[in-house]
Amino acid sequence: MAEAIQITLPDGSVKQVPPGTTPFDIANGISPRLAQAAIAAKAGDELIDLSKPLDKSTEIRLLTEKDPEALQVVRHSCAHVMATAVLELFPETKLGHGPYTETGFFYDFYRPTPFTPDDLKKIEERMLQIVQRDEKFQREWLPRAEGLERFEKEGDFMKVHFIKQFTKEDEKISLYRNGNFVDFCRGPHIPTTSRIKAFKVMNLAGAYWLGDEKNPQLQRIYGTAFLNKKDMDEYFAKLEEAQRRDHRVLGKQLDLFSIQDLAGPGLIFWHPKGGIMRKLMEDWLREEYLKRGYSLVYTPHVARTDLWKTSGHAGYYAQNMFTPMELDDAEYRMKPMNCPFHILIYKDSLKSYRDLPVRLGELGTVYRYERSGVMHGLLRVRGFTQDDAHIFCTPAQIEDEVVGCIDFAFSLLNTYGFKEFQVELSIWDPNDTKSYIGTKENWAMAIGALESALKRKNIPYKTIPGEAAFYGPKIDVKLVDAIGRLWQLSTVQFDFTLPERFGLEYVGEDGQRHQPLMVHRALYGSVERFFGVLIEHYAGAFPAWLSPVQVGIVPISEKHVEYAHAVKKQLEQVGVRVELDARSEKMNSKIRDFAQQKIPFVLVMGDKEVAENKVSVRTRGKGDEGQTLTTDFVARIKKLIDEKSVEL
């Protein structure tokens, strides 16, 4: 008889079971109710099927609806159900891959005839039938050669590619079956299709096979699935709210910005109202630069390709750069980054240790090639302005400088009304020597400096391997907006490679020349992206200090216009941005027009207000607040603006 294996449960208890015991057996041994509730299991760090036989001692965690990983398994299984439905309805279709995503799942299909919206409805209806058929997900193993032969015979060129890429010649391949549907897949999956409780087929998009425009175009069907209908209803309510806040729609409605076809995609035109908001954002930042010991610099938009070769961008970042321009003296390229320019400013004169740290800040416009299919309003563009800063310092100064950057980032985000954040430390993958510059010693030192700074500030963070920039590790601050979405904006990046590539030096206390360390730092990330996030966070209803128009004035009739102009002048004298509507329209119509523009305050004035030197105040989100002395309202709004309050 085979020797028993030890199964350690999350509470620390240990069960002795024979080899071949499955997680479902273990769950059933604990409680039949637990066995019914379990969706999948985790053996150590590996997600596995409940039906997988265990052949060695391990830690086991049974996953139920309470576990986030369970949703991944449900969504991946739902992708298989969708593929099953597609093949039953359209058997000529060939399968690509169908992974789960953060919000659901998708599956890539090759089919000469395009799917239609009616087809998507039919697919969803057939999926419901498959769920009700209660088909078991069963794992099968097949010799690699036999599997290749099967898929080649059926013309499934994508499956053939995946098998060749992800399996070795001498191993068996993993297949999953439900009913008559069989797919090359590593799993895991839920026990049966009936465990899918809530799903929706969402939409259709195009995708080139392997992301190459020369390959066949696939049809990608997106869907989502949840552990229960309540969660799915909440998701769609949130999605509806996100659509209401879409910065592209609000940008047009509030006349903030546009993207012009004649000029090209991904290039932003800031309209006057958006322009005043941009000025406020840039003025605040430049003032903070100076308060925090930064020097302001300005650099060109293009440079010789030789500069980008020295920096490494021509090799490591070439696919994101605009194509070269041949001029009479050399080949030039638009800048995708500001850092090499700041390095040249630093290098222009020899620095002493007494001069360090040197902090150079710029709102510099950069240009990056983005494919037309991925651009998205203000959030993904080809030309944008980075609030870029670079700090050159000694090794003894590095931790203080990183802490200063973190403080600056949180101060900025708090100023704009963001209170909830998630922080990530992105580090390299030491096994990937092609994607990164630098020695293991340098990377260890850089990662250690960022970790120390985060711990010093008592900031919780998550370490993300393999997500570092090619020149060093980074700290990313992700804010949480009004409806719970995460946005990547502020970043602090360590760089030990560019100072070496450019031969940067400073004279130390010992009179010898040393290489400085370098920190890249962007807080808005880009002015455009930050502006897009602001629009969506506030749904266009900005705090008073940021609003392009802060007060709308509505005289009830023509005889009140003169007084309205006097009030307007009082407000403008203290820096308030005001619009006066003197049209011969009805009062309610004027108020409604200002409300649609989401202006914080509307002041109405008639006979009584004129006689008593008052204004009747309507506040956004609060309605009619009644009359107040004009001088009191002026003081009130000035205080809100001066304090940069996010409340009205």
Residue, then its C-alpha position, 0 to 999 in steps of 0.5 A: m500500500a502506498e505511503a500516505i501523503q500529508i495535506t496541510l489546511p489553512d488552519g494548520s491542521v494536517k490530514q493523512v490521505p492516500p495518494g490520488t485523493t482529490p481536493f473534492d475528497i478532502a472538502n467532502g471529508i470536512s463537510p458535504r456543504l463545503a464540498q458543494a461550495a468549493i469551486a477550485a483549490k490552491a495547492g501551494d501557489e498553484l490553482i488546481d481543479l477540485s478533481k485533480p489527484l494529489d500525489k505528494s504532500t502539500e498545503i491545500r486551500l479550498l476556494t469558495e465564493k469568498d476567495p478572489e481566485a475563485l472568480q478567475v476560475v469561473r471566468h475562464s470556465c465561462a470563456h470555454v462555455m462561450a467557445t462551446a456555444v460558438l462552435e455549436l452555432f458556427p461550426e466552421t469557426k477556429l479557436g484562438h485563446g480565451p483567458y480571464t481578465e480583470t473584468g471578465f473574459f474574452y475568446d479569439f475566433y477566426r471566422p471569415t463571416p463577421f459576427t453580428p449583434d444578433d449572433l452575440k444574442k444567440i451565443e448568449e442564449r446557447m451559453l445558458q443552455i450549456v450551463q443548464r446541461d450541467e456538463k462536467f469539466q474533465r481534464e484529459w491528456l494526449p501525446r503531443a504528436e497526437g494532439l498536433e495531428r488532431f488540431e492540424k487535421e481540423g485546421d485549428f492553426m492557432k491551437v497548433h501554434f499554442i501547442k508548439q509554443f507552450t509544450k515540449e516534444d516529449e510531454k503530453i498536452s492538457l485538454y479540457r472537455n465539457g460535453n462534445f467541446v474539447d480545447f487545449c488548455r492548462g486549466p483549472h476549471i470549475p467542476t461543472t458548467s452549472r456552477i456558472k451563476a451569472f454571465k453576460v456576452m458584452n461586445l465584439a472587437g477585432a484583433y490580429w493573430l499574434g498582434d501582427e497586422k500581416n496575420p489574419q484578423l480575428q474576432r474577439i468576443y468579450g464577456t463577463a461572469f460573476l459568482n452571483k447576480k448581485d455582483m454582476d448587477e453592481y458591476f453593470a451599475k458601476l459600468e453605467e456610472a463610468q459611461r456617465r463620467d466618460h471624459r470624452v463625452l464630458g470634454k465635448q459637453l463642457d467644451l474642454f478639449s477636442i481631437q481633430d481628424l485633420a490633425g491626426p489621432g492622439l493629439i489634443f487640442w485644449h479649448p479655452k475652458g480646458g486651457i484655463m484648467r491646464k494653466l491652474m494645474e501647471d501654475w500649482l506645480r511650478e510653484e511647488y517645484l520652487k518651494r521644494g528646491y527644484s529648478l525649472v528647465y525647458t528643453p527641445h522637442v527633437a534631438r539627434t538619433d545619436l542622443w537616443k542611442t547613448s540613452g538606450h531608448a533607440g534600442y530598448y524603446a524604439q517601437n514606441m518612438f516616432t520614425p526618424m527625420e532626415l535633416d541636412d546635418a543628421e537624423y533626428r527623432m521626436k523625444p519620447m522622454n525628457c530625461p536625456f535632455h535634463i542629463l545634458i543640462y546637468k553635464d554642462s558644468l562639473k558639479s561638486y558634492r556641495d551642489l547636490p542634490v540637483r533637482l531639475g523640473e519641466l513640463g515637457t511635451v513628448y511624443r510616443y507612437e501609439r497604434s491607432g487602436v489603443m488610443h483613448g481620449l486623453l488617457r492614451v495619446r501620441g503627444f502629451t506633456q509630462d511633469d518630468a523631474h530628475i534628481f541627481c544626488t549622492p548615494a547618501q542622499i538617495e533615500d531622502e530624495v525618494v521620500g521627498c518625491i513620495d511626500f510630493a506625490f501624496s501632497l499633489l493627489n490630496t490637493y486634487g481631492f484624492k484620498e485613497f491610494q494603492v502603491e506598487l514597487s515594480i522590480w526587475d526579473p533577474n532571469d530576463t537579461k535582455s529587457y534590463i540594463g545594469t548589474k545584479e548589485n546595482w539592482a539590489m541597491a536600487i530596489g533596497a533604496l525604494e523599499s527603505a523609503l516606503k517603509r520609512k513612510n509606513i506606506p503599504y505596498k505590493t511588489i510586482p516582479g518584471e514590471a520595472a523600467f529597463y533602467g531601474p525599479k520604480i514606485d507607482v502610486k495608483l489613486v482610487d477615484a470616486i467610483g472605485r477605479l484604479w488609475q496609474l499616475s504618479t511614479v518615482q523611478f530609480d536610475f543607475t544606468l543613464p548616469e553611467r551611459f552619459g558619464l555623469e560626474y561630481v567631485g566628492e569630499d575626497g576631491q575625486r570624481h564620482q558618479p551621481l545617482m538619478v531619480h526620475r519622477a512624474l506626479y501628474g504622469s502626464v497633464e493630459r491623462f491627469f486631466g482626463v482622470l479629474i474629469e471622470h472623478y468629478a464627473g465634470a463637476f470640479p471644485a470651485w478653484l479648478s472650475p473654468v467658470q466659477v460663478g454664473i450670474v443671472p439678472i432676472s430682467e434687463k433692469h437688473v443687468e447694471y447691478a449684475h455687472a457691478v457684482k461681476k466686477q467685485l468678483e473679478q477683482v479678487g480673481v474669480r472667473v465669472e460669466l454673466d448671462a444678460r440674454s433676454e431669456k427666462m430666468n429658469s432657462k439661464i439657470r438651467d444652462f449654467a447648471q448643465q455647464k456644472i458651474p459651482f455657483v449661480l447668483v440670481m438678482g432681482d429688485k430685492e437683491v439690488a435694493e439690499n446689495k445682496v445676491s440669491v445663491r444657488t450652489r451646485g448639488k445643494g440648490d437654492e441657498g437663499q440670499t446673502l450679502t454680496t460681500d459675504f459671498v465674495a469672501r466665501i468663494k475667495k476662501l474656497i479658492d485660496e484654500k483649494s477646497v474640494e467642497l462647496 
